């Protein structure tokens, strides 16, 4: 335990509370918004749809707009091939599926997906999995990530397949069509998937169900995570693939390892040894925000849970940006581990100053302006008994636009806090992400537009400080070069088309607004 240094630390802005606030931007969550979750089960004599439901339930934090499961039942389709049944719809996993639906999905191989839109708007036609037929039979496809050459690939697919009928506005469908085209051109499943992947630039972690088993693949940089494990004895060859290890845990599967960057793995029913090979070799660049915010704290990266990493970044944050205060609180849930680490290193007591309504998901019923002005608190409510008369350190994982952070600070002051010092357990987000995270255009990112002092004034805090990039990497106890940190420094690892940054809805028909 260390005593907090009361000197104003380097890089921390101490702000005159009389500074005028800036105008709020649009009413949107003040966080980078999620990627998607993919999950797959290959097992005989198992309720694979039910297992996939629970896997997607564990991955619900990765996407709350739609959910879907496709299941292969061997030997029941045409010419003795597999019959594929699929159910997908808008909503949370628990809203899309019930036991009656799951019982209508028998089989041995299930492909599951839950979605947050990054390319293509939030509507039913963009829900996954994608299901297509080929000369070798049907396949089901689910994708986590975002392509940066989607417009170019769409044009190429349209040229290759003159009779193609695009049914969605997603880049995911384009990858599926590329696989279909390669198979129908004469390639086998493994070669076709490799050929399609070679046409893609960007982030893509894929699970693909075929009549020849389950394929899992990551892009060459491994920007989005993908792991695999097995159920029961290894000799039973009951395989599970998931975006995160928490998806394995929920169904009692082992964690066998990562699908490595640039790797393709072929899992076959009854084969205890999956076929693993590289389809491309590039430098690993895991999205560092998976570590800081996106992935669940009980998921494992680099041999440990993310909870342990997030506690360490709190310790580093306390060392880099000390302040004299009475209590440390975290913004639930993602800010809690870093707040605990900050408390442990600084010696300032940790407390629960904010209560979260954990039953609030994404809602399309928005409070009226009058309700917002009255201070409606849908997700977080401060505890005056804990905060009144206290100098409070508030730990959060990021600030994107500054909208909800400002309202949160006002609510903490209304609860009686005498000082509010905000500490952010990541560096300032100054650049948009093009690899599967919705972080707005650069002019909407508060740290790209304002100085540290101006941000603090906008939020209404007594002081504000961010974790340094060096501290973030130090806490990971890993090679700094293996992370993508483009949202903090603009060092994008994948070259992209100039038009990509214009809108996440770049594939929408001209003049058509996004609809729910």
N, C-alpha and C positions, 0 to 999 in steps of 0.2 A: 504494500500500500504506500502511496506517495501523497504528500500534502500538495494541494494546488498552489501554484505560483501565482501571486496576486498582481504581478507586473503585466501590463498590456502586452500580449505576445505579438511577435512579428506576423504580419499578414491578417490580423484581426482588426476589423473596423469597429471603433467605439463611436456610437451614433448619438447625435442630439435628437431626442424624441420629438422635438418640435418641427423636424423636417416634414415637408408636405408629402403625402402619399401620392403615388402614381395611380393612374386609372387602371382598373382591372381589365384583363383580357377576357376572352370568351369563357363561359362557365363550363369548364372541362376539368377532369381530374388532373391534379398538379403532379403527375407522375409520368415517367415513361410507361406507355401502355403495352400490354403483354404481347408475347409471341404466341404460338399455338402449342398444343400438346398432341403427341402421337403415341400410340400404344398398339401392341400386337401380341397375340397369343397363338402358338402352334402346339396343339396337344390333342391326343386321342382320348376319348371317353372322359372328357372334361366339359363343363358348361362354359365354353370359351367366350360366348357373348356376355355372360354374367361376370366373368373374370375381367373382361375388357371394360365393362361398365365401371367396376371398382377401380381399375387402373385410371380411367378417364376422370373418375371422381377425385382421385388423389392429385390429378394434374389440372383440376378445375381452375386453379389460380392462373394458368397460362392462357386461358381463353374462355370467355363466358357468353359468346354470341350464338354459337351453334355447336351441335354435337352429332356424331354419327358413328355407326358400326356396320361393317360389311362382313359377312360370315360365309366361308366356303364349306359346303357339305360334299364330300367326295363321292363320286359314283352315282349321283342322283340327277345329273344334268343330261343334256343331249349327248348321244354317242358315248355314254358312260363317263363323261367328264364331270367336273364339279358343278353343282348348282350354287349360285351366289344369291344370297338374300341381303338386303340392305335397308336400314332405317336411319334417317337423319332429319333434323329439323332445327329451327331456331330455338334458343333457350339454353338453360343450364342442363347438365347431364341428367340430374334428377327430374327435370321437367320434360325432357325428350323421351326418356325411357321409363317403363315400369315393368313389373314381372311378366305381364301378359305379352308385352312387346318382345322381351328377351326370350321368352319361350318359343317365339316364332322364328328364332335365329339359331337353329341347331347347326352343328358342324364341328370341324377340327381346326380351322384357321380363321381368326378374327382380326380385322384391321379397324382401329378406332382413331377418332380425331375430335378434339375440341378446338374452337377457332376464336381468335381475335383478328380482325381484318387489318392487313397492312397493304396488300394490293387487292383491289376489288372491295366493293362496299359490303355493308352488313345486311345481306338478304339471303333468302333460302336457296337460291340457285348457286350461291357460292359456298354452301356447306360442303364438307367433305365427310367420308372418302369420295374420291372420284372412281367410278366404275366404268370400264370400257371392255369391249370384246376385241379379240385378235384371231388370227388363223390358228394360234396355239391354245385358244380358250380365253376366258375372261381374266381380268386382273383388277384388283382394288388398290388404291394408291392414297397415301396420306402424307402431307408435307408440313414441316415446320421451317420457316425461314422466309426469305424474300429474294427474288431474282432482280438483278440490276440491268439485265438485257431483255426484259419481258417483251417490250414493244418490238424489238428486233426479232426475237424468237417467234412471236405471234405472226409476223409477216412471213418468216421462213416456213412455219407450219402451214399457213394458208397456201403458200406456193407448192409445198410438198404434197399436200392432201387437198386437192381441188374440191372434194366433196365434204370437207370437214365442216361440222356444225358446232360452233362454239356455244356452249350452254351456260357459261359463267363468264365473269370478268376477272378471274384470278390467274396468277402466274402458275399456280399449282396445276390447273387443267392443261396448261401448255406443256409441262413436263410429262404429264400422262399421255398427251397426244404424241409427243416425241418418242415415248416408249412404244406406243401402239404402231407408229409409222415404222420404227426399226424392226419390230417383230414381223409385221406384215411384209416388210422388205426382205425377209428371209433369215434374220438373226434369231438365235435362241434367247431365252430370258436373260441370262447373265450378260451376254454380249449386247443385247438391246438396251438394257438398263445402263450399261457403261456408255454406249453410244449416245443415249439421250442425255446423260449427265455431262458428257463432254460438250454439249451444245449450250449448257447453262453457265451463267456467271452470277455469283451471289452466294447466299446462304441457303443450304437445303439439307435438312436431315429427313430421310425418307424411310417409310415402311411400305412394302409392296407385297401384297398377297397374290400368288399365282398358282396354277395347277401343279407346279413343281416345288411348291413350298414358299417360305417366307424369305424375302430379301430385306436387308437393312443397309443403308448407305448414308455417309456424310460427305459434304463438300470437302474440297481439298484443304481448306483452312479450319474446318471443324468449328465454325462460328456458333452454331447451335448444338446443344448437347444431345447425345443419344447413347443409351446404355442397354445392356442385355444381361439376362440371367436364365436360370432354369428352375422348374418346380420338381419336387421329388428327387429321386435318384438321377444322377447325370446320365445313366444308361437308358433311362426312360425317354430321353430326348423330348422333353416338354419345354419349349422355349418361349421366352417372354422378352419383348423389346419395348423400351419406354424412353420418353424424353428425359426423365429423371429417375434416380434410384428409389424415390418415394413411391413411384408406381409399382416397383417390384415388391417393396415392403408390404404394401396393403394386401397383396394376395399371397404372401408367404414365399415369394420366389427369392432365390439367391441373387446376389449381385456378383456377376462373373467378370464384368469389366466394361470398358467403353468401346463402342464402335469408334475406331480411331479416325482422325481426320484423313480424308481420302481413301477410306476403307469401304469395301463392300463385303457383306457376310451373307451367305446362303445357308438357311436353316431348313433341313428336311425332316419330315415326320419319320421317326424311327431311327434317325441317324444321330448318334451321340456326339459326333464331331462336326461342328459347323465348318463350312468352307470359307476361309478368310483370305482376302487378298486386297492389294492396293489397286485402285483404278487410276489414281493420280497422286503425285507427291508434291506438296507445297508446305510452306511454313505454317505451323499450328497458330491459330488466332481465335481462341475461344472468347466470346463476348464477355467482357469483364462485368457487365451489368447482370449477367447470370449469377455471378458470385455475390454481387452487392445487394441485389434486389429481387430478380425474377424468380430464381429457383427457390423451392421451399427450404427452410433452414435445416430440415432433417435429411435433405438429399446430400449425397456424397460426391465431392470433387477432390481430386488429388489426394485420395486416401483418408479424408476426414469429412465430417459434416460441415455444411456451410454455417451452422450456428457457431462453431468454433472460430471460423474465419471472421465472422461478423463481430464476435466479441473482441477479437484481436484488432480489428480496424477501429473499434471504439477506444481501445487502449492507446493505439497510435494517435488517434484524434485528440485524446486527452493530453498526451505528451506534447503534441504539436501546438495545441491551442488551449492552454489552461485558462481558467477564469475563477474568480472568487464567487461562490454561490452556496446555497443551502440544500438544494435538491437537484438530482438529475432525473429527467423523465424521458421516455422514448415515445415516438409516435407509433401506435400499434398498426400492424404487427411487426412490420419490417424494421422499424427503428429500435425495437426493444433489445436485441442482442448487443448492438453497438452502444446503447445507453448503459447496459450492464458493464461492458468493458470500460467505458468512460468512468463510471462510478468506481470500479475496482482500482483503476490506476490512479485516479485523482483523490480518492478518499471521500468524495462528496456522496452522501447517501443516495441510493436509488429509490424511487417511489413510483407508484402507479398514479399518475396525475391525469391520465386521459382514458376514458372507458370507450371501447369500440363496440358498436352493434355488429356482431359477427354474422347476423342473418341478412345483412344488406349486401346484395350482389349488384350487378349492373341493372339499373332501372331506366326505363324510357319515360317514366312519369316524373317530370321535373317540377321542383317547387316553383311557385310563381315568384315574380320579382318582389312582390310585397312580402312573401314568406322569407325570401332570402334576406331582404333588408331587416326583417324582424329577427334574424339570426337563427333560422332553422338549422338544427344540427342533426343531420341524418345519420352520419357514420361515427362521429367522435363527440364526446361530451366531457368537459373538464370537471375535476373534483375540487370544489372550493375548500373542503376540509383539508386537502393535501397541499394546495397551492397558496392559500391566502397568507399574505405577509412574508412570502418566501422569494428569494432570488433563485430563479429557475433556469436550469440549463435544459433546453429541448433538443433532443437528438433525432434527426430524420435522415433517411438514406439519400435523398436527392431533392432538388428543387428544379422544376422544369419551367413553368410559366410564372410561378409565384402567387397564383390566385388563391388556392386553398391554404397555402402556408400563411398568407397574410391574415386570412380569417381565423385561422387557428391561433395565431399570436394574439389577436384581439380577444378571442374567447378566453385565453389563459389570463390575460390582464383583467378581463371582466370577473374572473374567478378570484381575483385578489392578489395576484403575483405582483411584487414590487419591482422586479426586474425580470426581463426575459432575454436570455442569451441563447441564440440558435447555433447549433453545430451540425454540420452536414457530413455524413460518413462516406462521401465520394467527392471528387473534384467537381468544379462547375461544369455543367452540361452546356457546351458552346456550339455544338454541331449536331445536325440531325443524323439519325441512323437510317441506313438504306438496306439493312440486313435482317429485317423482321421485327423491329421495334418502332412503334409510332411515336416519334418525338417532335412532331411538327416541323414546320419550316424554320429556318434560322432566325427569321425576324420575330418569331414567337418565343424563342428561348431567352429567358430573362438575363442569363449570364452572358449571352452574346451581345446584348444591347446596352447593359448597364454595368457600371463599376461596382466593386464590392460595397462601397459606401452607399451608392444609389440603391442597390438591392436591399441593403439593411434598412434604409429609410423607407422604401416601399413596403417592407414587411412590418415595420414598426418595432424592431427589436433594439435592445441596448447594445448588442454586439452580434456579429455574424462571422463565422469562419467555416471554411471547407477543409476536408482532408486533402493533403497534397497527393499528387499522382505517385510520387516516390513512396509515400506512406501506404497508399493503397496496394501497390505491388509488393512492398516489404511484408505486409501482413499476409499476403497470399503464400509466402514462403515458396515461391515458384519463379521460374525464369520470366522476367518482365517481357521478353520478346514473344511469348506464346499467347499473349492476350491482344484482342482488338480493343483499343482505347479511343477509337475515332470520335466518339461523342464528346470526348474531353479535349482532343488535340487536333482533330481533322485529318489524322493519318489513316486514310481509308486503305485497307489492304487489297481491295479488289477494284480495278478500274471499271468505271461505269459510264453509261451513255449520258450525255449532257442533259437530255430531257428528263432523266429519271427523277430528279429532285423536284419537279414541278408539282406533282400531286400523287398521293397514294392511290388515287382513283384514275390513274393514267389510262387504264384499259376500258373505262366507261365510254359509252357512245357520246359523241360530242353534244354538249348542252343538256345532258341528262344528269340531274342531281342525284346524290346518293339517297337511297331510301331504306328504311328498316323493314 
